[in-house]
Amino acid sequence: MTKEREQLLKQLEEKFSASGQDLDTHLQGLLHANYITYWDYIKTDALLSLQQQRTQYPDEMVFIMYHQVNELLFKMMLWELEQVSKKEDLTVDFFSEKLYRVSRYVDVLASSFSVMGDGMSLEQYQKFRHTLTPASGFQSAQYRKIEFASTELINLIDNRFRATIDRDTPFSHAFEHLYWQAAGKDHKTGKKNALLSNFENKYRKDFIRFMKKYNETNMWTRFKSLPESERTNKKLLNAMRHYDHTMNVRWVMAHYHAAGKYLAKPDGTVEEATGGSDWRKYMLPKYQKRIFFPELWSKDELDNWGIDNLETCKIL
């Protein structure tokens, strides 16, 4: 019995005693427990069973797995954002570290579109895509939650309605005027298409709960709650600007160009997205101007929003 082992046993006994449990019982359990394995810990078999094709075309599997990888990265982003949201003694270092983590995940997303954009047969995609209607990547609930967790709700409202909405506006009313509503509504009648209706039937209640949860704890509100001396910290400002630009310009433009490879025709016309939206206008940042942290950008930068140039993001 070494001193180190004796100390470990003492610490274990203190741990289990604190919750009214017996250390000897747990030690006896170890005699019968199997060792942990990689495949059990990662749940490899379950993970690899989640890819179910609707057609016989091999490249549909690329399409499915690529989007599943995206959803895993979205979950990682939400995991980091939630920690900033809940942090009581929020510091610049903690805030910056978490945002840089999130930015790295977005960097992976932004640089990964070649997997799908260059890695699928156009002929195969044009055939299996019709089995996906009216589903669309637009219906990623985690992506919408990332937006709610990142910025104040007013920054996600359609530009046409921002003047009529403030903090006293009911969340249900604000929800109907979010920028992405325009992708699923008839501009003349206001009727919602299947893309939007199905999405809202599944997630609307959850979204409104999430909007309320992050109303006072989103990244932009948390930033503004910091002392003025910390709000000028260059490390934090660079982390926020990088995240904002990478998420709302670089990644979106990578998605836009990938879509163009598969939906644009030689004669200059384009096909609708599987959800039926006008993906060219909906996706282009210069039209939507989705910006999480608008006050961190100059007027010239805001006017030219949509340029995929990360060099403009860094404050020297």
DAZI-V601626 format. One record per residue. N is the residue number from 0. RES is the residue in one small letter. PSI is psi in radians with two decimals (NA if undefined). OMEGA is omega in whole degrees, -180 to 180 (* if undefined). D_CENTER is the distance of its C-alpha to the mean C-alpha in Angstrom with 2 decimals. Layout:
n;res;psi;omega;d_center
N;RES;PSI;OMEGA;D_CENTER
N;RES;PSI;OMEGA;D_CENTER
This chain:
n;res;psi;omega;d_center
0;m;1.89;178;50.57
1;t;2.86;178;49.06
2;k;-0.66;-180;48.18
3;e;-0.75;-179;44.50
4;r;-0.67;178;44.58
5;e;-0.70;179;46.55
6;q;-0.67;178;44.01
7;l;-0.76;179;41.13
8;l;-0.66;178;43.10
9;k;-0.75;180;43.79
10;q;-0.68;178;40.14
11;l;-0.72;180;39.28
12;e;-0.69;178;42.12
13;e;-0.71;-180;40.92
14;k;-0.88;-176;37.37
15;f;-0.60;178;38.62
16;s;-0.60;-179;41.44
17;a;-0.44;179;39.09
18;s;0.31;176;37.67
19;g;0.47;-179;41.11
20;q;2.80;-177;40.76
21;d;2.17;-178;43.28
22;l;-0.73;-178;42.49
23;d;-0.64;179;45.13
24;t;-0.74;180;43.51
25;h;-0.65;179;40.22
26;l;-0.67;176;42.21
27;q;-0.63;178;44.08
28;g;-0.58;179;40.84
29;l;-0.49;179;39.87
30;l;-0.48;-175;43.06
31;h;-0.18;-177;41.85
32;a;2.52;175;38.10
33;n;2.71;175;36.81
34;y;2.59;175;35.00
35;i;2.50;176;31.23
36;t;2.80;180;30.20
37;y;-0.81;-174;27.16
38;w;-0.51;176;26.74
39;d;-0.71;-178;27.06
40;y;-0.77;-178;24.66
41;i;-0.21;-177;21.85
42;k;0.83;-174;22.86
43;t;-0.81;-177;23.34
44;d;-0.75;179;25.45
45;a;-0.74;-179;23.11
46;l;-0.76;-177;20.11
47;l;-0.09;178;22.32
48;s;0.03;-173;23.63
49;l;0.01;-178;20.44
50;q;1.80;-177;21.00
51;q;1.90;-180;23.27
52;q;2.64;175;24.45
53;r;-0.24;-179;25.88
54;t;-3.14;180;28.18
55;q;0.04;-175;30.34
56;y;2.16;-175;28.70
57;p;-0.65;-175;27.56
58;d;-0.14;173;24.72
59;e;-0.54;179;22.95
60;m;-0.65;176;22.16
61;v;-0.78;-179;20.40
62;f;-0.79;-179;18.27
63;i;-0.89;-176;17.44
64;m;-0.62;179;16.77
65;y;-0.77;-180;14.61
66;h;-0.54;176;12.16
67;q;-0.67;175;12.52
68;v;-0.73;177;11.77
69;n;-0.78;-178;8.43
70;e;-0.62;176;7.74
71;l;-0.69;177;9.33
72;l;-0.66;176;7.35
73;f;-0.70;180;4.06
74;k;-0.68;177;7.05
75;m;-0.70;179;8.40
76;m;-0.82;180;6.05
77;l;-0.60;179;6.72
78;w;-0.75;-180;10.15
79;e;-0.74;-179;10.87
80;l;-0.65;-180;9.93
81;e;-0.59;179;12.09
82;q;-0.69;176;14.86
83;v;-0.72;-179;15.16
84;s;-0.68;-174;15.18
85;k;-0.21;-174;18.01
86;k;2.13;-178;19.94
87;e;-0.86;-180;23.38
88;d;1.14;-175;24.95
89;l;2.25;178;22.08
90;t;2.84;178;23.30
91;v;-0.76;-178;22.42
92;d;-0.77;180;22.32
93;f;-0.82;-180;19.97
94;f;-0.85;-178;17.58
95;s;-0.76;-179;17.84
96;e;-0.78;-179;17.49
97;k;-0.71;180;14.20
98;l;-0.64;177;12.75
99;y;-0.61;174;14.30
100;r;-0.85;180;12.76
101;v;-0.74;-179;9.18
102;s;-0.65;178;10.71
103;r;-0.66;177;12.26
104;y;-0.71;179;9.27
105;v;-0.64;177;8.22
106;d;-0.71;177;11.97
107;v;-0.78;179;12.09
108;l;-0.80;-175;9.77
109;a;-0.58;-177;11.96
110;s;-0.03;-173;15.09
111;s;-0.10;-174;14.65
112;f;-0.32;177;15.35
113;s;-0.43;177;19.01
114;v;-0.73;-180;18.68
115;m;-0.75;-176;18.40
116;g;-0.65;180;19.90
117;d;-0.11;-171;22.92
118;g;0.22;177;22.91
119;m;2.53;176;23.73
120;s;2.21;178;27.05
121;l;-0.71;-179;27.08
122;e;-0.76;180;29.89
123;q;-0.76;-179;28.12
124;y;-0.75;-178;24.90
125;q;-0.34;179;27.08
126;k;-0.85;-176;28.60
127;f;-0.32;-178;25.91
128;r;-0.51;-177;23.46
129;h;-0.32;177;25.88
130;t;-0.13;-177;25.45
131;l;-0.30;-178;21.79
132;t;2.33;5;22.75
133;p;0.45;179;21.45
134;a;2.74;-179;18.16
135;s;2.68;174;15.36
136;g;-0.33;173;11.83
137;f;-0.51;-174;11.74
138;q;0.37;175;11.90
139;s;1.90;-179;8.55
140;a;-0.63;-179;8.57
141;q;-0.64;179;5.49
142;y;-0.74;178;3.73
143;r;-0.65;179;6.79
144;k;-0.61;176;6.78
145;i;-0.72;178;4.38
146;e;-0.80;180;6.98
147;f;-0.62;-178;9.67
148;a;-0.29;-174;9.31
149;s;-0.58;-171;9.47
150;t;2.94;177;12.51
151;e;2.60;-172;15.52
152;l;-0.62;-177;15.66
153;i;-0.52;-179;18.30
154;n;-0.12;178;16.07
155;l;0.00;179;14.16
156;i;2.47;175;17.58
157;d;2.31;-178;19.28
158;n;-0.55;-177;21.61
159;r;-0.33;-174;24.57
160;f;0.04;-175;24.24
161;r;-0.57;-178;23.18
162;a;-0.32;-177;26.84
163;t;0.04;-175;27.36
164;i;2.37;177;24.58
165;d;-2.93;-176;24.65
166;r;-0.31;179;23.94
167;d;-0.10;-180;26.67
168;t;2.31;177;25.18
169;p;2.48;-179;24.41
170;f;-0.62;-179;20.77
171;s;-0.62;178;21.82
172;h;-0.76;179;23.27
173;a;-0.66;-180;20.36
174;f;-0.69;-178;18.12
175;e;-0.16;-178;20.55
176;h;0.29;175;20.12
177;l;2.61;-173;16.40
178;y;-0.63;-174;16.06
179;w;-0.11;174;14.60
180;q;-0.56;-177;17.68
181;a;-0.42;-178;19.75
182;a;-0.28;-177;18.40
183;g;0.29;-179;19.98
184;k;2.55;171;23.11
185;d;2.14;-175;26.55
186;h;-0.46;-178;27.28
187;k;-0.77;-175;30.89
188;t;-0.34;-177;30.82
189;g;0.03;-179;27.40
190;k;2.41;-179;27.26
191;k;2.43;178;23.93
192;n;3.12;-176;23.67
193;a;-0.63;178;22.82
194;l;-0.91;-177;19.25
195;l;-0.72;-179;18.53
196;s;-0.81;179;21.11
197;n;-0.72;-180;19.90
198;f;-0.82;-178;16.30
199;e;-0.64;178;17.76
200;n;-0.59;-179;20.35
201;k;-0.73;-166;17.88
202;y;-0.10;-171;15.33
203;r;-0.87;-179;17.07
204;k;-0.72;179;18.65
205;d;-0.72;179;15.64
206;f;-0.78;-178;13.70
207;i;-0.68;175;16.79
208;r;-0.72;-179;17.11
209;f;-0.68;177;13.63
210;m;-0.75;180;14.57
211;k;-0.73;-178;17.80
212;k;-0.73;-175;16.48
213;y;0.15;-178;14.52
214;n;-0.66;-179;17.15
215;e;0.03;-176;18.99
216;t;0.26;176;16.64
217;n;2.93;-174;13.60
218;m;-0.65;-178;13.44
219;w;-0.73;179;15.73
220;t;-0.69;178;18.19
221;r;-0.67;177;18.38
222;f;-0.79;-178;19.13
223;k;-0.30;179;21.83
224;s;-0.20;180;23.33
225;l;2.71;174;24.23
226;p;2.63;-177;27.83
227;e;-0.66;-179;28.55
228;s;-0.54;-180;29.60
229;e;-0.44;179;26.17
230;r;-0.16;177;24.33
231;t;0.12;179;26.25
232;n;2.13;-173;25.32
233;k;-0.61;179;24.52
234;k;-0.80;-180;22.39
235;l;-0.75;180;20.02
236;l;-0.73;179;20.24
237;n;-0.66;179;19.52
238;a;-0.74;-179;16.44
239;m;-0.76;-180;15.10
240;r;-0.70;179;16.30
241;h;-0.80;179;14.98
242;y;-0.82;-178;11.37
243;d;-0.86;-177;11.95
244;h;-0.72;-178;13.74
245;t;-0.69;-178;11.77
246;m;-0.76;-170;8.50
247;n;-0.12;177;10.78
248;v;-1.10;-172;13.71
249;r;-0.86;-178;13.82
250;w;-0.71;-180;10.90
251;v;-0.74;-180;11.81
252;m;-0.62;176;15.43
253;a;-0.71;177;15.13
254;h;-0.75;-179;13.83
255;y;-0.82;-178;16.67
256;h;-0.63;178;19.27
257;a;-0.73;178;18.46
258;a;-0.66;-179;18.88
259;g;-0.55;180;22.06
260;k;-0.49;-174;23.57
261;y;-0.33;-176;23.56
262;l;-0.28;179;24.04
263;a;2.38;-179;26.40
264;k;2.75;-179;30.08
265;p;-0.49;-178;32.95
266;d;0.08;178;34.61
267;g;-0.23;178;31.77
268;t;2.89;180;30.50
269;v;2.67;175;27.10
270;e;2.70;175;26.12
271;e;2.68;171;23.82
272;a;2.86;-176;20.39
273;t;-0.48;179;20.69
274;g;-0.13;178;19.45
275;g;0.09;-177;22.17
276;s;2.78;172;20.35
277;d;1.50;-169;21.72
278;w;-0.46;-179;18.85
279;r;-0.86;-179;20.62
280;k;-0.63;-178;20.70
281;y;-0.69;-173;17.44
282;m;-0.53;-174;15.40
283;l;2.14;-179;17.59
284;p;-0.55;-177;16.38
285;k;-0.37;176;20.05
286;y;-0.86;-176;20.34
287;q;-0.62;-177;17.32
288;k;0.94;173;17.13
289;r;2.05;-177;13.75
290;i;2.10;-178;14.25
291;f;-0.69;-173;12.78
292;f;1.19;-171;15.98
293;p;-0.55;-176;18.78
294;e;-0.10;178;21.63
295;l;0.07;-179;20.79
296;w;2.56;178;21.70
297;s;2.90;179;25.26
298;k;-0.73;180;26.59
299;d;-0.70;179;27.07
300;e;-0.67;178;23.49
301;l;-0.70;180;22.29
302;d;-0.51;-178;24.92
303;n;0.41;-179;23.81
304;w;2.30;-179;20.05
305;g;-0.10;178;18.73
306;i;2.16;-177;20.75
307;d;1.33;-180;19.00
308;n;1.68;-175;20.99
309;l;-0.30;178;19.39
310;e;-0.46;-179;22.89
311;t;-0.14;-174;22.80
312;c;-0.39;-171;19.99
313;k;2.29;174;22.16
314;i;2.05;-176;24.63
315;l;NA;*;27.73
